Amino acid sequence: DLTVYSVKRLMGMRFEEVGDEVATKAYKIVKGDKGMACVEIDGETYSPVEVSAMILRDIRARVEEVLGEEVTDVVITVPAYFNDSQRQATQDAGRIAGLNTLRIINEPTAAALAYGLDKGEERNIAVFDLGGGTFDISILHLGDGVFEVKATGGDTHLGGDDFDQAIIDWMIEEFAEQTGVDLGEDRAAGGRLKEASEKAKIELSSSLETNIQLPFIATKDGEPLHLELALSRARFERMVQPLIDRTLESCLSALEDSGFTPLQIDEVILVGGATRVPAVQRAVEELFAKMPNKSVHPDEVVAMGAAIQGGALDGEVAEVLLLDVTPLSIGLETLGGV
């Protein structure tokens, strides 16, 4: 409960909007200024913007150390499905970190930029971006140095964290069945369960079974209890299938918005750590009827795209034209409040 993670999910969110999110966090989420969702650590309240600013400051310090010069301008990427208040909060975080945010660009668009800059021919691309906390799908048309986003969709509350949570819920259930002890009530065990679940998820991407061992996880009648469970990849895939189905629903609605059929997509790029899960790759391959492209590094491609955009704004990279869309409806108020 002293560790903040996935704070991106709380960016620009009001406390009322967070809802079920609170249940899956070990740390405490409280109501802050203007009813915004904030995190409470050790009795201190921090807004998600402040936490993001700390992260940006740290990144800035590392970059300055490597480059040996001061960094003031920045391009920040956000999930395509971020709304205006979430984008505004991201910009505020940059300002608090002492950075001048030149541009906020969508993560899938950044990934396409990194992937497509050296590819001359026209093509339609789907960027399937499943990160730790958020999911995005964008359909783009590339040609003549123009990157045109045809449609975008996603879910800002769907990601690798939810895959971890599925394993945590399963561990709690199995342990309760074996010992009668509910680890869900034990805050101290929470961090260890989270760590073990992520490790198990990663292992199941390369092996068919993993053993989860957590010695001294709890006590009962003064006796120490140990958690020892075997989890097969097939069992894990059944647990996360509903989450994978949700990503496919977003893909179908983005395809519909773009006017393309799955077969008209020339290339599917996988972005984000959670796309390493074999079941996710299989589902994407079945939907688009082609092998997804794994030539780009799923963890780095978004940052590379942001760097290219920064270079273009700075005149160091040949001008690329980025035409993006907003996935949210926009209203315009006319005279008389209509």
QUILIN-V802267 format. One record per backbone hydrogen bond with DSSP energy under -1.0 kcal/mol. NH is the residue of the N-H (numbers start at 1). CO is the residue of the C=O. If there is no record, write none. Layout:
nh->(NH,NH)
co->(CO,CO)
//
This chain:
nh->(9,10,13,15,21,22,25,30,32,35,36,37,38,39,40,41,44,46,51,52,53,54,55,56,57,58,59,60,61,62,63,64,65,66,67,68,74,76,78,82,87,88,89,90,91,92,93,94,95,96,97,98,99,100,102,105,107,110,111,112,113,114,115,116,117,119,123,125,126,127,128,129,130,131,135,136,137,138,139,140,141,142,143,146,147,148,149,150,151,153,155,160,161,162,163,164,165,166,167,168,169,170,171,172,173,174,175,176,177,178,179,180,185,186,190,193,194,195,196,197,198,199,200,201,202,203,204,205,206,207,210,212,214,217,218,220,223,225,227,229,231,233,236,237,238,239,240,244,245,246,247,248,249,250,251,252,253,254,255,256,257,258,259,260,264,265,266,267,269,270,271,272,274,275,276,277,280,281,282,283,284,285,286,287,288,289,293,301,304,305,306,307,308,309,310,311,312,313,314,316,317,321,323,337)
co->(6,7,10,35,18,19,22,38,36,32,33,13,30,46,28,44,41,39,47,48,49,50,51,52,53,54,55,56,57,58,59,60,61,62,63,64,100,103,105,79,83,84,85,86,87,88,89,90,91,92,93,95,94,72,74,76,78,106,107,108,109,110,111,112,113,116,142,140,267,138,269,136,271,134,155,129,153,127,151,125,148,123,146,143,321,141,323,139,139,137,135,131,132,159,159,160,161,162,163,164,165,166,167,168,169,170,171,172,173,174,175,176,182,183,186,189,190,191,192,193,194,195,196,197,198,199,200,202,203,203,231,229,227,225,225,223,220,218,214,212,210,208,232,233,234,235,236,240,241,242,243,244,245,246,247,248,249,250,251,252,253,254,255,255,261,262,124,124,126,293,128,298,130,272,273,274,277,277,278,279,280,281,282,283,284,285,268,297,300,301,302,303,304,305,306,307,308,309,310,311,311,145,147,334)
//
